[in-house]
Amino acid sequence: MIHLYKNPASRLVFCAFEGDVSDQQLLDHLQRYNQQYGSIEGLYEFCDLRAITEADGLNVSTLLEVAEQDYHRPRLAGGKLALLATSPLTFGLARAYQSIAEMGPNSVRIIVTDNEDEAIRFLCCTEDDLNFMRQQRRKWGLD
């Protein structure tokens, strides 16, 4: 499952991946994300990958396809993306995404880290953003 919500008070978009993530879930997530927020420039995106338990249904070629599609989106122009990954598998997949997405024409800055504080500092999250993410985690049952 992939959760997604934008803080209405800022440019922060928070998404959290949990459980077994498949190609189809990732493609559905990208489509939903771009329908809702794809035209907004300069978003600050926090993607929490820590609750992924399996990615057997996730093909690296699909991940790379998503990155190639993503890097042309206005939402990445001037934006930042923090990918928080703590397992070797999700960290490696996130780095593969980063390597493709950073080749795009938009000036997105991406960090892949296993440290939540580092991701928060990178995105310059406000106290409101932090409270928003905590609230969403509780709502989604991830705390």
N, C-alpha and C positions, 0 to 999 in steps of 0.2 A: 504494500500500500504506500502511496505517496501523498502526503498532505501538503497543501499550498495555501498561503494567505498573505496578503499585503497589509502592512501596517497603514491604516488610512491617514495617520498623522505624519508619515514620513515617506522616504523613498525605499524603505526596507521591505523586501519580500523574503518571507521565511518559508522554507520547505523542509520537510522531514521525511525520510525514506524509512520504512520499517518492514520487517519480515523478509519474505522471499520476493525479490524484484526480478521481473521478467522483461524481455524486449517489448512486449505489447504494453506493459504498464509504463515503461519509460517513454514510448512513443505517444501514448495517450496523455501522459503528464505534459510533454512538450507541446502538444496540440492545445490542451486546456490552458497551459501557462501563456502561450502566445496569443490565444484568443482573449484572455483577460488582461494581460499586461504587456504584450509584445510591442505595442506602439509607443510605450512610455520610455523616453530616453533616460539614460543615466541611473538605472536602478541599482541599489545595493542589495545583493542577494546572499542570503545565508542558507546554505544547503547542509543539513545535518544528516550524515550517512551512518551514524553510529548504531542505529537500531536495525540495520540490515543483517539478517541472519543467514540468508542464502542469496546467491546470485547465479545459481546454476542455469537459470533460464535467461540469463543476460549474455548476449553475444557481443564480443568486443567490436565487431564490425558495425553493429547497431549503435553502440556508444559513439563510435567515430562518425557515423552518419548523422547522429544527433548533433554532435559538436560542429560538423560542417554546416548543417542547417542553421544552427544557433548563431554562428559568428556573423551572420548577415543581418541579424535582428537589431532594430533600433534600440531595444532595451539595453543592449550591451554597450552602445556608444557612450563613452565617458563613464561607464559604470564600474562596479567592482563585484566580484564573485568570490565568496569564501566557501570552500568545500571542506567540511569537517569529517574526517575519516580516521577511525582508530584501528581497523583491522588491516592486515597487509593486503588482502584482496580488494577492499573498497578503496584503500589508499592508492593502489596501483591503477585501478580503473579510473579514479579521479585524475590521476596524473596523465593518463592516456587522453582523457577528455581535454585537460588543460593544454596539452601539447598541440592539439588540433585547433582548439578554439582561439588560442593566442595567435594563430597564423592569419586570422581573419582581418577584414578591413576596419573593424571597429576598434576603438582604443580601450578595450576592457582590460582591467587588471584582475588577475586570478591568483588566489593562493590556495594551496592544498596543505592542510595541516591536521595534526592529531591533537592540537591544543585549542580548546574553546576560547580561552582568553586571547590567544594570538589572533583568532578569527574575528573576535569582537573588536580588538584594537585596529586590525586591518580595515574593517568596515566603518570605524569611527562611530560605533553604536552609541546612541544616547540612552539615558536611563529609561526613557519612554520605550525605546526599541527593546531594551532588555526585559522590561516588564511585559511587553507585548509577546516576546518569544516565550517567556515563562508561562504566561497565560495560555498560549497556544499549545505548549507541551502538555500542560495539565488537561486541557480540553481534549487533546488527542490521546491521552493516557500514556504519554512517553516519559513522565517524571517518576 
